[in-house]
Amino acid sequence: MELSEKAQKSESASLLKSWLQTLGCVINPKIDYPAIFDGQLYGMIARHKLNPGETVVLIKHEAIISTELLQDTEIKVIFEEFPEIFNKENPEGLDNQFLTLIIYEKSKGPSSKWGLYFNTMPTKVENLSDWEANDLLELQDHDIITDSFIRKDKNLSTYHDLRRILNKYPMFFPQEVTIELIEWCWKIIWTRSFMRSPENSALIPYADFINHGTSSTSFYFVDQKEEDVDDEMTFADYDEMFTKDNVQNINCKDLYEISFSALEELDNEKFELARRVLAEADAIDKMDKDRKKKVIQSVDDVKDSDFLVVTGDNESYVEGSQIVFEYGKYSNTSLLIHYGFAIPENRFEYYRLKIELGKLLQPLQLKHLPFKYEKNNFLLFYLGPNELCRELLRVIRALLWTPQYSSKAFFIQTDLSFEKQVLLKYAEILIGILRNYPSSIEDDLAISPNSARHYFAITYRVQKKTLIQKHIQLALSALKIVEKIEINCALEPEQVKLVDKKLKAYIGGLRHYSNTETGTGLNANNI
């Protein structure tokens, strides 16, 4: 009698578990795999209560397939003979090496050390690259649709290169290496690997049974030092999309040049203003450049290190619950690209705002736009879940500025009456973006999804629209607060909460720069 899918998974997982334990790996007896959640999702279950700080699994380094193995593998000769595909000068060189290693081990079948591990893997692995055109259209996001096609073509080109090369080595690959095998191995890496460091990836048996979800359960390599690299990273650092053609990077000096080029007459007073704004632009650009050049401590290049999954310090799992951890600080864009799913209320969500420069310019700025700038080029901004976008505010502020305001007001919030214009423009831009969607949030929520892809597409677009809506509301709330501050009127309790939380950075800057500029009383009593 043929085994059911769940029974097959259970048998494969049991054999893998036994092999891992012979290597000294530890799998908590309170957990088990597979269990079915939400009617269709296989995941790891807590058979008995798991307490805070409890080890879920410990996987010994002998059981891990990582890029560390590339140093000693016998297939190194392939890497050496085709440096254009595999060396460090190729941005995908290390990925191609690791992919080749996985293809090699998978091709061995039962004779591979990791044969039992490969047996637990799905025969079909899906992510965004597998979506049909009609599925992609449901995302209502031109950039990610374009990116999907770029990524698919790029991957297919690599698959063909590898197929051509690897089939030259029958001593390593006695069976023909097919495009299907290469693609399967790449998707396994793409969907199941863990980052050891920026240049090191690893496949971790048994640990990869755990699904993604909001959780404080953490994973790490035992000898890896604590580091705060992520605290230095911005949303731009997490932007994985290729669609950056015609994107114009604008710094403060550029904003100065665009704005002052539009002044058709420059008298002595305006010239002095221009001099002060230029000095301010240079100072801010230098500060931004120094911040980017700051040497960030790299993650340790861990070798021979065991891997641990541990429940959070304040987290427990009741009997029958699914064990999850966060794969990384993935927005729904990244989750779709990597894994083909999106989640509601993703705390790492951001909105990728791409807007033409010409749509932000005033008529005279457009008329006198220097040749080095192209009005049809795009500016790229990232709207996070918690605060107004500082970079968008800076651009709006500079492009709305006129000589009636101080030089300081060109870049920073020193003038209350001017800030009202800036915040209103911020909201107007996003209202326009939201209106351009073919459906509203209310329309989307009323839809009954007809497939998993349809559900994820609706989830994706609802989250993006909700984030835009939040920023509109935040900008308009900030506008009302600035109006009250301007007339020295006490804030309502809800406004005080906003100032303490989501508007803390903006109002804090307003308080600091206004006090610095005027010496007047924007203090705790009237904010």
N, C-alpha and C positions, 0 to 999 in steps of 0.2 A: 504494500500500500504506500502510495507516494506521501511523503511528509508535507504538512502544511508549511506555508512560508514562515510562520512564527516558530514552528517546531524546528525547521531547518536553521533558522537564526539561533535558536536556543542551543542546538547541538554544536554548531560552529563556535559559538561563544564559549561553550563549556570546554571544548577541546583547546581553544586558545587560552582560556583561564588556567587549565592544567599545565600547559606548556610554560606559561609565564611564571607560575608558582615554582616550577622546577628551576627557574633562573633566579629565584629569590624575590620575585615581585610580590607585593602584598595587595590583595583585593579584599576590601572590608566585607566580612560575611553578612553584614546587614544590607548589602546592596545586591542587585541582580539585573541582568539584561537577557532577553528583551522584555519590555512591557509595552503595551499599546496605550497611547494617550490621545485624547481628542478623536478617538475612533479610527485613526489612521497613522499616527506618528509613533514610530518605535523609539524608545528611549530607555534610560536607566532609572530603576525604581528603588525606593527605600523600602525594604521588606520589614525593617524595624526602625525605630526612631534614631536619627542621627543627631548628635549634639553639636554645639558650636565648637569649632576648632578641631573637629575629628577628621582623621585621614580617610579619604574615600578610596584612593588608589595610590600606590607607590610603584612606579615602573622602573626597573633597573636599566642602566644605560645599555646593557648587553641586548636588551629587547627592542631598542629604539633604532629606527632607520633615519639617519640624519645626514646632512651635508658633510658632517665630520668624517663620514666613511669614504668620501671622495678622495681623501689623501692616500688611501691604501688600496683602493679597488683595482682589480686587474684590468678593468676597461679604461684606465687612464690613458692608454695608448691612443684610444680614439680621440680623446680631448686634445692630445698633443698633435695629432695629425690633421685636425681641423680647427685650428685656433680661431678662425673667423666666426665659428659657431659657438665655441666653448670658452674662449679666454675672457679675461676681465675687461678687455677693451670693448667687448660686446655687452651692452647693459643687461641682456638676457643670458649672458654666458653661464653664470652659476645656475640659473634656473634650468638651462638646457642640460647641464651636467647632472643635476639632481633628477631631472626627468629621465635621462638615459639610465641612471642607476636603478630607478624604479622599474623601468621597462625591462631591464636586464634581470632583476630579481623576479618580477612577475613572469617572465618568459621561462624561468627555470621550473615553474610548476611546483609539484610536491618536494622537489629537491632543494628548493630555496629555504633558507633558515626561517624565513617569514611566510612560508607556505600557508600555515594555519591562520596567520593574520590576514593574508589576501583572501582566504576563503570566507572571512566574515564581512568582506566588503560587498557593497551592492553591485549587481551586474550592470545596472543602469544608473548613471550619475547625471543629475540635471542641474544646470544653473541658467542664468539669463541668456546665454548664447544659444540655448535650445528653444527659446520662445519663438513662436511664429510671428509674422508681421502683425497680424490682427491682435495677438496677445500684447505685443509691444505698444501698439497704438492706445491700448487701455491705460497705459501709464501716464498719458498726457504730458510727456516730457521729451521734447525733441532732442535734447542733448544726450540723454541716456540711451535713446533709440539709436542715434547716430553712433554713439560709443559702442553699442552692442555689435553693430555691423563692422566697425573698425577692428574691434577686438577679435571677432570671428575670422575676418580675413587675415589678420596678423597671426593668429594661432594656426590657421590652416597652412599658411606659408611655412611656419616652423615645422609643422607635422610632416610636410613633404620633404623638407630639408633633412630632417632626422631619418625619415624612412629611407631616403636615398643613401645616407651615410651608413646607417646601422646594418643595412642589408649587404654591405661590403665586408662584414665580419661574421661569417657563418660559424667561426670557432666560438663566438660568444652568443650568437643568435641563430641556432641551427634551423629554427622555424622562421618563416618569413615574418618580418615586422610589418604589421599593417597600420594604416591610418587609424583604424578603429581602436587598436591596442594603444597607440600613442595618445590618442585623445582620452581614452579611459584613464590612463595613468596620469595625464596632466590634470584631469578633473579631480582625481583622488588627491593629488598634491594640493590643488587649489581649494578644495572643500574640507580637507581633513588635517592639514599640517599645522603645526604650532611653530611660532617664531621663537627661536632660541636667542637670536640677536639680529640686527639689521641684515646680516649676511648669512644667517644660518637658520634653516628650517628643519623640522623633524616630524616624522609620523610616529605617533605614540599608540601602540596597541592597547586596546581596552578603554583607554581614556577618551578615545574619539567616539565612543558610544554615547557620550554625554551631549545633550542638545544645548543650543544657545537659548538663553533667557535671562531676564533681569535677576541678578543674584550677587551676593558677596562671596560666594564660593570661589576660590582662586586656584590657579595652577602656576607652577614655577619649577625651574630646575634648581636642585638642592644647593648647588654652589654658586648660584647667581646672586650677585650683590643687589641690595636695595638701590634703586636709582629713581630719579624724578624726571626723566627725559620727557615723559608725556605732559608734565606741567608746563614745559616750554613750547609745546606744539600748538599750532593753531588749526582751525578748520581747513585752511588751505593745505596743510601737511597731510590731511586725511583725504583730500580730493584725489580719487583714483581714476577719474575719467580722462580719456585722451582728447576730448573735444575742447581744445584750447586754441584752435586756429582763430586768427583775427582778434585775439585778446590783447588789449593794450594795457601795459603796466603803467600806471600813473603815480608819480611821486609828488611830493609837495612843491618841488621846483617846477614841475610840469604844470601843476595847478596855478602857480604864480604866473607862468608864462602865458597860459591860455587866458587867464583873467585880465592881465594887464595889457595883452595885445589888443583887447577889445576897447581899451580906452583911447578914443580918437584924439583927445587932447591931453597932454601931460604937462601941467604947470608945475611950478616949484613945490607947491604943497603936495600934489599927487606924486611928484618924483620922490619926495621924502617918504611918503607912505610906501611907495614901491620899494625903496631901499630897505625899509624896516621889514616889510613882508618877505622880501628876498632873504634877508638875514635869518628870519624866523624859519623860512622854508629850508634853508641850508642846515640849520641847527636840528630841525626835526628829522630831516632825511639822514643826517649823520647818526642821530640816535637810533633810528630804525635800522640803519645799515650795521651799526655796532651790535644791535640786538641779534640780528641775523648771523653775524660773524662770530657771536659768542660761542666758544667751544663748549659743546654739550657732551657731558660724560657718556661715552658709548657703553652699551650693555656689554658685560663681560663675555668674552668668547669662551663659553663654558665647554670643557671637554670631560668626557667620562662621567657625566653628571646624571644622577637619577632624577626622575620626574615625579612630582607630587600634585595631587588634587586634594585640597583641604576645605572643609566647610568654613564659612565666615565666622568671625569672633562673636557675632550676635545672631547667627543664623542656625536654625535647626530644620530638619526634615521629618515630618510625621510619617508614620507608616502608610505606604501606598502612594506617597507623593513622588513626583518626578524630580530627579536631581539635574540641575542646570548650572551652567556658568556662562559668563559673557565671553565670547570668543575674542573680543577686542572692542575698542571704541568705534564700533561700526554704525554709521548712519544707515538708513534704509537703502540708500543708493549703494553703499558697499555690500550690504547683505544681499541685495539683488544680484549684483555683479558676481559675487563669490558663490552664493548658495541658492539663488533663485527664489528667496522669500523675503518678506518684509514684515515687521511687527508693529502693532499699534502702540502708541505712546512710547516710542523709542527715546530714551533719555539722551542719546548721542545724536539725535537728528539735527540736521541743519538744512537750510535752503540755499541752493547755489543760484544766486541772482546774477544773470548775465544781461547787461543792458547796453545799448548802443550809446557811444559817447555823444553823438549828435542830439540824442533825446534828452540829455541833461544840460545842454548848453543854452545860454541866453541868445537871442537873435544876433546881437553884435559879436558875441564870442564865436558863433557859427560863421558869421561873415568874415571875421578876421582870424580864423583858426590857422595857426602856423602849419606849414606844409608837412612838418614831421608827424603831425597827428592826422588820423583819418576818422572822419565823422562816423563812418560805418563800422569802425572797429568797436569791439565790446570791452566794457569794464566788468570785472568779475568781483563779486562781493559774497560773503558767507554770513548768513543770518543764523545765529545760534539760538538755542532754546531759552536762554535766560536774560539776555541784555540786548539793548539796541546795538546795531552794528557801527562801531566807531569809525571804520574806514568809509562807509557810506555817508555818515554824518559829516566827515571831514570833506569829502568831495562836494557834497551839497553846499556846505558852508562856504567853501572857496568859490564855487561857481555862482552863488547868489550874492556874494559880497559886492558892495559898492564903496567908493571912497568916503561916503558919509559915515561909515563905521571906522573904528580904530583898526590899526594894523594887526593887533592881537586877535580881533574877532574873525580874521581871515581863516584861522585854523582852529581856534579853541573857543569855548562857550563863555565869552566875557560880557556879551551884550544881551540882556534879557529880551528886548524887543526884537532883535535880530534872530535870536534862538527860536522864537515863535514861528518865524518864517521857515527856518530850517526844519523844524519838527513837522510843520504842516506839509512841506514838500516831501519829506520822508514818507509820510502817510499817503500822500497823493500818488507817489510812484508805485507803492505797493498795492494800493487800491486798483490802479491800472493793470498791474500784473495779475491780480486776482480775477479781475473782470475778463481778462483774455482767455481764461480757461473755458473749455466748452461746456463744463458742468460745474455746479456749485457743490459745496460740501453737503448741503441738505439733499441735493439730487443723488450724490454718491452714496450717502448713508441709506437711502431708500431702495438701493439696488440689491437684489438677491444674487450673489455671485453664482455663476454656472460651472465653475471649475476652481481648482486651487490657484491656478495662475491668475484667474479673474479676481479672486479674493485678494491675492497679494498686490495686484495692480491697483485695485480700489484702495486698499490699505495704504499703499505708497502715496497715491495722489492726495488722499485725505490728509495724511500727515504733513505733506508739503504745504497744502492750502491752509491747514490749521496753523502752521508756523507763520505763514505770511499774515494771516488774520491776527495772530497774537502780537506781531510786530506793529501792525496798524493800530491796534488797541493800545499798545505800550507807548507809541509815539503820541497818540492823541491824549493819553493820560498824562504824559510828560508835559504836553502843551498846556493842559489845564493847571498843572502844578506850577509851571513857570508863570502863568498868568496870575496865580494867587501870590506867588513870591514877589512879583513885580509890584503888586499893590499892598504888600506886607499883610496878607490875609492868612489866618491859620489854616492848616491843611486838615482835611477830614481824616478819620482813622484809617480808611482804606488807602488813602493817598500816602499816609505815613508808612503803612506797610510796604507799599510799592517802593518808596524811597529807601527803605531799609533793605529791600531785597532786589527786585529786578531793575530798579532805576538807581541803585546805589552808586554805580560807577559814573553814570551820566550826571546825577545831581551832585555827587561828590566833586566831580570836575567843575561843575557850575559854581559850587560854593568856593572851591579853591581858587579858580581863575578869576572869579568876580571879586573876591576879597583882595587878591593880589593886585588886580588892575585898579580897583577903585578905593580899596581900604574900607569898604562899607560892610553893612551887617548881614550878610547871608550866613546865618549861624543856626545852631540847633533850635533856637527859639522860634525862628520864622520859617524853618524847613521841617 
